[in-house]
Amino acid sequence: MHPWQEVPSQAVALVRQGRLEDAQSLCEQTLRRHPEADPVACVLGQVLLQRGRTASAVELLGTIVAEKPDSAPYRVALARALVAHGRHWQAVEHLREAERLAPQSPQVRSSLAEALLACGDREGSHDKLLEALDRVPAQAEPLAQFADFARRLGSWQAMHAAAERWSRAVPADPAAWSALGEALGHLHRLTDAIVAFEKAMALGAPAALYHARIAELAEHANDLPLAQERAERALKLDPDLFDAAAVFARVLRRRGSAAEARDVLRATIRRAESIKKQLPAAHVGLAQALDALGEYDEAFKEMTTGQDAWSRTPLAKAVSREFFPRLIREYRTLVASGACDAWGRRRAEGARPAPVFFVGFPRSGTTLTEQVLGAHPALAPTDERPFVRSMADRLRGMFPDRHDQGEALRCLDEAGREALEAVYWRGVERHFGPGVVGSRRVFDKLPMNTCWLPLIRRVFPDAKVLFAVRDPRDVVLSCFFQEFAVNEANVHFMHLRSTAELYAQVMGLWMICRDRLALDWRITRYEEFVNDVEGSARALLEWLGLEWNDDVLRFADPQRARLVRTASYAQVARPVHREAVARWKRYARHLEPVLPLLAPFVSSFGYAP
């Protein structure tokens, strides 16, 4: 036995106690006496990583791997350090070698899945997670750990597969059914999620919490009676369950009882303040209830409070606010340089029909328009899937030394273009299922894809681009008044000024792309669409080269309606209305600080001052 044999486990124990400095000191002292103790050095690398010294960790672990290249655990440790250092594709290379060295290790494949996701290869990450799951033993602890790992990666299909195995292996474990219900909820399988949550409750899981979860799922699926019934049951069991109160209030507001919703949320906020707890969602919900009651000044005050509280949460702080502004600057520079002028105008003969890209800015009416046009049997709507983002991430991987997306696109040759197109179609097949799209035309609606128009133009030069227009003042107000899941775009909507600034940046990019990229484009105007749905739909279908079909007017039929996964799920469940047209005027005083930012686009898009 080596004299340093116990040191790695001792150092790990110190790490678990939060004593990182002591763990580092123990490893360093041991290595001074026993420089050959590679396992100790490996633990030291991981300690350095946790202390934020990523460059030192990469250097140390890289030295170990160079000396022992056939060690899969050492390569995994180095890969984790490389990911933390932002060198994702190098991490993937080491993990692929580790996979060759340890083909039965679920840990290696899980680490590879995480690295691939960091590279933007979502489909590859998903495949590796499922491969890793095949190697996880059918026992509660490893399956629970895997389900939690899949949750952290946001891979709901992998989490579902793990939780399903877990519930079969240990059917009396309420945590297994809880995890299964959570995964099914994210996959929008409401009925199955309810069954799983009911089983968790029957096995002893806290009933109030799971009634609240069912209520939230039902409200999002627009089953308001079920949502109200479950929220009431949750609050009867636990009157201080804030999540249940928030759902209950949303349902009351949507069912026409805005005053009651206001009272519920005010009482909830008072109880939360008494225990010094902040409830951003309650303030946002209260603002929406006050808006419905016409109490606009109070509504704006509550929305500002709620959004500011959201912006200070750890989740919001962890999201990059610079991602889209930087991307926009890089693509504007590329387009303005004239480098795109030489790009081809068509793909190879016999290529699959290009998608229709529906872009704009969030809260511009894109979901309603997609619901209508998507009911046409010749179109296959994608429900805001990140197919274009996957191409962008793969492009970054092709040119890891070029951190400027515009420069990477400038370097793309025809073979690279074809590779990116293949990435797009693989994403489509994964989403719809092999062969499901058939002869239908993919209708790819994702408003922020405006920011990737140069990439779209390069990969699909023959694609049609539909651009959503709505009064800029209504767009910015609506974004600010919405509770979004946090991402690189929506994090800007937590303050009115940053919302307006991002809007101006995106519209500026649209205008230069419209004028310089030779796009086959057309606008659709929200105000005209809600005023004449059939006329607008006929004009758009004619532009798409499609015959009229009466199905588009039955888009809201409950038997035909598709589940809406965006923040507009509540609005599109209602009959088409004009209530949101010129809504900004109710808040004109509060919008004054950002009106100069929006004025050029108000004029350019043809709206009255």
Rosetta blueprint (number, residue, H / E / L):
1 M L
2 H L
3 P L
4 W L
5 Q L
6 E L
7 V H
8 P H
9 S H
10 Q H
11 A H
12 V H
13 A H
14 L H
15 V H
16 R H
17 Q L
18 G L
19 R L
20 L H
21 E H
22 D H
23 A H
24 Q H
25 S H
26 L H
27 C H
28 E H
29 Q H
30 T H
31 L H
32 R H
33 R H
34 H L
35 P L
36 E L
37 A L
38 D H
39 P H
40 V H
41 A H
42 C H
43 V H
44 L H
45 G H
46 Q H
47 V H
48 L H
49 L H
50 Q H
51 R L
52 G L
53 R L
54 T H
55 A H
56 S H
57 A H
58 V H
59 E H
60 L H
61 L H
62 G H
63 T H
64 I H
65 V H
66 A H
67 E H
68 K L
69 P L
70 D L
71 S L
72 A H
73 P H
74 Y H
75 R H
76 V H
77 A H
78 L H
79 A H
80 R H
81 A H
82 L H
83 V H
84 A H
85 H L
86 G L
87 R L
88 H H
89 W H
90 Q H
91 A H
92 V H
93 E H
94 H H
95 L H
96 R H
97 E H
98 A H
99 E H
100 R H
101 L H
102 A L
103 P L
104 Q L
105 S L
106 P H
107 Q H
108 V H
109 R H
110 S H
111 S H
112 L H
113 A H
114 E H
115 A H
116 L H
117 L H
118 A H
119 C L
120 G L
121 D L
122 R H
123 E H
124 G H
125 S H
126 H H
127 D H
128 K H
129 L H
130 L H
131 E H
132 A H
133 L H
134 D H
135 R L
136 V L
137 P L
138 A L
139 Q L
140 A H
141 E H
142 P H
143 L H
144 A H
145 Q H
146 F H
147 A H
148 D H
149 F H
150 A H
151 R H
152 R H
153 L H
154 G L
155 S L
156 W H
157 Q H
158 A H
159 M H
160 H H
161 A H
162 A H
163 A H
164 E H
165 R H
166 W H
167 S H
168 R H
169 A H
170 V L
171 P L
172 A L
173 D L
174 P H
175 A H
176 A H
177 W H
178 S H
179 A H
180 L H
181 G H
182 E H
183 A H
184 L H
185 G H
186 H H
187 L L
188 H L
189 R L
190 L H
191 T H
192 D H
193 A H
194 I H
195 V H
196 A H
197 F H
198 E H
199 K H
200 A H
201 M H
202 A H
203 L L
204 G L
205 A L
206 P L
207 A H
208 A H
209 L H
210 Y H
211 H H
212 A H
213 R H
214 I H
215 A H
216 E H
217 L H
218 A H
219 E H
220 H H
221 A L
222 N L
223 D L
224 L H
225 P H
226 L H
227 A H
228 Q H
229 E H
230 R H
231 A H
232 E H
233 R H
234 A H
235 L H
236 K H
237 L H
238 D L
239 P L
240 D L
241 L L
242 F H
243 D H
244 A H
245 A H
246 A H
247 V H
248 F H
249 A H
250 R H
251 V H
252 L H
253 R H
254 R H
255 R L
256 G L
257 S L
258 A H
259 A H
260 E H
261 A H
262 R H
263 D H
264 V H
265 L H
266 R H
267 A H
268 T H
269 I H
270 R H
271 R H
272 A H
273 E H
274 S H
275 I L
276 K L
277 K L
278 Q L
279 L L
280 P H
281 A H
282 A H
283 H H
284 V H
285 G H
286 L H
287 A H
288 Q H
289 A H
290 L H
291 D H
292 A H
293 L L
294 G L
295 E L
296 Y H
297 D H
298 E H
299 A H
300 F H
301 K H
302 E H
303 M H
304 T H
305 T H
306 G H
307 Q H
308 D H
309 A H
310 W H
311 S H
312 R L
313 T L
314 P H
315 L H
316 A H
317 K H
318 A L
319 V L
320 S L
321 R L
322 E L
323 F H
324 F H
325 P H
326 R H
327 L H
328 I H
329 R H
330 E H
331 Y H
332 R H
333 T H
334 L H
335 V H
336 A H
337 S L
338 G L
339 A H
340 C H
341 D H
342 A H
343 W L
344 G L
345 R L
346 R L
347 R L
348 A L
349 E L
350 G L
351 A L
352 R L
353 P L
354 A L
355 P L
356 V E
357 F E
358 F E
359 V E
360 G L
361 F L
362 P L
363 R L
364 S L
365 G L
366 T H
367 T H
368 L H
369 T H
370 E H
371 Q H
372 V H
373 L H
374 G L
375 A L
376 H L
377 P L
378 A L
379 L E
380 A E
381 P E
382 T L
383 D L
384 E L
385 R L
386 P L
387 F H
388 V H
389 R H
390 S H
391 M H
392 A H
393 D H
394 R H
395 L H
396 R H
397 G H
398 M H
399 F L
400 P L
401 D L
402 R L
403 H L
404 D L
405 Q H
406 G H
407 E H
408 A H
409 L H
410 R H
411 C L
412 L L
413 D L
414 E H
415 A H
416 G H
417 R H
418 E H
419 A H
420 L H
421 E H
422 A H
423 V H
424 Y H
425 W H
426 R H
427 G H
428 V H
429 E H
430 R H
431 H H
432 F H
433 G L
434 P L
435 G L
436 V L
437 V L
438 G L
439 S L
440 R L
441 R E
442 V E
443 F E
444 D E
445 K E
446 L L
447 P H
448 M H
449 N H
450 T H
451 C H
452 W H
453 L H
454 P H
455 L H
456 I H
457 R H
458 R H
459 V H
460 F L
461 P L
462 D L
463 A L
464 K E
465 V E
466 L E
467 F E
468 A E
469 V E
470 R L
471 D L
472 P H
473 R H
474 D H
475 V H
476 V H
477 L H
478 S H
479 C H
480 F H
481 F L
482 Q L
483 E L
484 F L
485 A L
486 V L
487 N L
488 E L
489 A L
490 N H
491 V H
492 H H
493 F H
494 M H
495 H L
496 L H
497 R H
498 S H
499 T H
500 A H
501 E H
502 L H
503 Y H
504 A H
505 Q H
506 V H
507 M H
508 G H
509 L H
510 W H
511 M H
512 I H
513 C H
514 R H
515 D H
516 R H
517 L L
518 A L
519 L L
520 D E
521 W E
522 R E
523 I E
524 T E
525 R E
526 Y H
527 E H
528 E H
529 F H
530 V H
531 N H
532 D L
533 V H
534 E H
535 G H
536 S H
537 A H
538 R H
539 A H
540 L H
541 L H
542 E H
543 W H
544 L L
545 G L
546 L L
547 E L
548 W L
549 N L
550 D H
551 D H
552 V H
553 L H
554 R H
555 F L
556 A L
557 D L
558 P L
559 Q L
560 R L
561 A L
562 R L
563 L L
564 V L
565 R L
566 T L
567 A L
568 S L
569 Y L
570 A L
571 Q H
572 V H
573 A H
574 R L
575 P L
576 V L
577 H L
578 R L
579 E L
580 A L
581 V L
582 A L
583 R H
584 W H
585 K H
586 R H
587 Y H
588 A H
589 R H
590 H H
591 L H
592 E H
593 P H
594 V H
595 L H
596 P H
597 L H
598 L H
599 A H
600 P H
601 F H
602 V H
603 S H
604 S H
605 F L
606 G L
607 Y L
608 A L
609 P L
